[in-house]
Amino acid sequence: MTQQTVVTLNSIFQLKITIKNCKPPIWRRIQVRDDTSLSKLHRILQIIFWWTDTHLHSFTIDRREYGVPSKEDFHPVINERNFILRHVIHQEKQRFLYTYDFGDGWEHEILVEKMLPAEVGVHYPRCIAGKRKRPPEDCGGPWGYMDLMEIRKNPDHPDYAERMGWLGDVYDPEEFDIDLINGSLKRLR
């Protein structure tokens, strides 16, 4: 009689991430392994929105703040490197917050849509859907972005030339390239 080896695959969390206070909504749907650290989830979120990772960030889960602790912190921050998703996510429909750039205040609501079995041969993490390009960094948060999008529509606005010079001609708020995102996710270590 031969002995059979059983391979156990991790569970997969399907997450929908929406940048709060932006209209129309800017969002991504991803699938990640349940053993993904919060530190790695931060890197994944940076990739799927094309943020530049030049600002501080934190996760707020069940009223606890996770991030990169610093001696300058005003309140305790739990080290995100010490926790994986299955330690802090307990059920479908759970929501938590990822904040990027404390000055601009880009808050991302993360919804645990599903907990699924992993599929053999599928690379995780992966982006499976999304809408719209992320806002430009350092534009003043959601309210600055919404203001910028209104100015963009009105060439007669007194700030149009200055703002468009800063924004550039190639910014298309409707742009979303899932293949480019997934190519970058495959290179993530």
C-alpha positions in Angstrom: 0.0 0.0 0.0 1.4 3.4 -0.9 1.2 6.4 1.3 -0.6 9.4 -0.2 0.6 12.9 0.6 -2.1 15.5 1.2 -1.3 19.0 0.2 -3.1 21.6 2.3 -3.7 25.0 0.6 -4.4 28.1 2.5 -7.7 29.9 2.5 -8.2 32.9 0.3 -9.7 36.2 1.4 -11.5 38.1 -1.3 -11.3 41.8 -0.4 -13.0 44.8 -2.0 -11.0 48.0 -1.3 -12.7 51.3 -1.9 -11.1 54.7 -1.5 -13.6 56.6 0.7 -15.2 59.9 -0.1 -14.4 59.8 -3.9 -17.2 60.0 -6.5 -17.5 58.1 -8.7 -16.0 55.3 -6.6 -12.4 54.1 -7.0 -12.1 50.5 -6.0 -10.3 47.2 -6.5 -11.2 43.6 -5.8 -8.4 41.3 -4.9 -7.8 37.8 -3.6 -5.0 37.2 -1.1 -3.8 34.2 1.0 -5.0 34.2 4.6 -1.3 34.0 5.7 -0.5 37.4 4.1 1.1 39.7 6.7 -0.4 43.1 7.2 3.0 44.5 6.0 2.6 42.6 2.8 -1.0 43.6 2.4 0.3 47.2 2.6 2.6 46.5 -0.3 -0.2 44.9 -2.3 -2.5 47.9 -1.7 0.3 50.2 -2.9 0.6 48.1 -6.1 -3.1 47.8 -6.9 -3.7 51.6 -6.6 -0.2 52.6 -7.9 0.5 54.7 -4.8 4.2 55.6 -4.5 4.7 54.4 -0.9 6.2 57.7 0.1 3.8 58.4 3.0 3.0 56.8 6.4 0.1 54.3 6.6 -1.9 52.2 9.1 -4.6 49.6 9.4 -7.4 50.0 11.8 -9.0 46.6 12.6 -11.4 46.1 15.5 -10.4 49.5 17.0 -6.7 48.5 17.0 -4.1 50.4 14.9 -1.5 48.4 13.1 1.5 49.9 11.3 5.2 50.5 11.5 5.9 51.6 15.1 8.0 54.7 15.7 9.4 56.4 18.8 7.5 59.5 17.6 4.1 57.9 17.7 1.5 59.8 19.8 -0.4 56.6 20.6 0.6 52.9 20.5 0.8 51.2 17.1 0.9 47.4 16.9 3.6 46.2 14.6 1.9 45.1 11.3 4.8 42.7 10.6 3.7 40.4 13.5 0.2 39.7 12.2 -1.2 37.8 9.3 -4.7 38.2 7.9 -6.2 35.1 9.5 -5.1 36.5 13.0 -7.2 39.7 12.6 -9.9 38.7 10.1 -12.6 36.5 11.6 -15.5 36.5 9.3 -17.0 37.4 5.9 -18.4 40.9 5.7 -15.9 42.2 8.2 -14.7 45.7 7.4 -11.5 47.4 8.3 -9.6 50.6 7.3 -6.3 51.2 5.6 -5.1 54.8 5.8 -2.4 56.1 3.5 -0.8 59.5 3.8 -1.9 60.9 7.1 -1.7 64.5 5.7 -4.0 63.9 2.7 -6.0 61.2 4.6 -6.6 58.6 1.9 -8.9 56.1 3.7 -9.5 52.8 2.1 -12.5 50.8 3.3 -11.7 47.1 3.0 -14.6 44.6 3.0 -14.0 40.9 3.4 -16.4 39.7 0.7 -15.6 36.0 0.8 -13.4 33.4 2.3 -12.6 30.8 -0.3 -10.5 27.7 -0.8 -7.3 28.3 -2.7 -7.3 27.1 -6.3 -4.4 25.0 -7.5 -2.2 26.7 -10.0 -3.5 30.2 -9.3 -1.0 32.9 -8.3 -2.0 34.9 -5.2 -2.3 37.8 -4.6 -4.3 38.7 -7.7 -6.6 41.6 -8.7 -9.8 40.3 -10.2 -11.7 43.6 -10.8 -11.6 47.4 -10.3 -12.6 50.8 -11.5 -10.8 54.0 -12.1 -7.3 55.3 -11.6 -6.2 56.3 -8.2 -6.1 60.1 -7.4 -2.8 61.9 -7.8 -0.7 61.9 -4.7 -0.4 65.1 -2.7 -3.6 66.6 -4.2 -5.2 67.4 -0.9 -7.0 64.1 -0.1 -10.5 63.2 -1.4 -11.8 66.8 -1.2 -8.8 68.1 -3.1 -9.2 65.4 -5.7 -12.9 66.1 -6.1 -12.1 69.8 -6.6 -9.3 68.9 -9.1 -11.7 66.8 -11.1 -14.2 69.7 -11.3 -11.6 72.1 -12.3 -10.4 69.6 -15.0 -13.8 69.8 -16.6 -13.8 73.7 -16.8 -11.1 75.3 -18.9 -12.5 78.7 -17.8 -11.8 78.1 -14.1 -9.2 80.6 -12.8 -7.0 77.7 -11.5 -7.3 75.5 -14.6 -3.9 76.2 -16.2 -2.0 75.8 -12.9 -3.8 72.6 -11.9 -3.6 71.0 -15.3 0.1 71.9 -15.5 0.5 70.0 -12.2 -1.8 67.1 -13.2 -0.4 66.7 -16.7 -2.2 65.9 -19.9 -2.1 62.1 -19.5 -4.1 61.7 -16.4 -7.3 59.7 -17.2 -9.4 59.2 -14.1 -11.2 56.3 -15.9 -8.0 54.3 -16.6 -7.7 50.9 -15.0 -5.2 48.3 -16.3 -5.8 44.9 -14.5 -3.1 43.2 -16.5 -0.4 45.7 -15.5 -1.5 45.4 -11.8 -1.4 41.6 -11.9 2.0 41.6 -13.6 3.3 43.7 -10.8 1.7 41.5 -8.2 3.4 38.4 -9.7 6.8 40.1 -9.1 5.9 40.8 -5.4 8.0 38.8 -3.0 
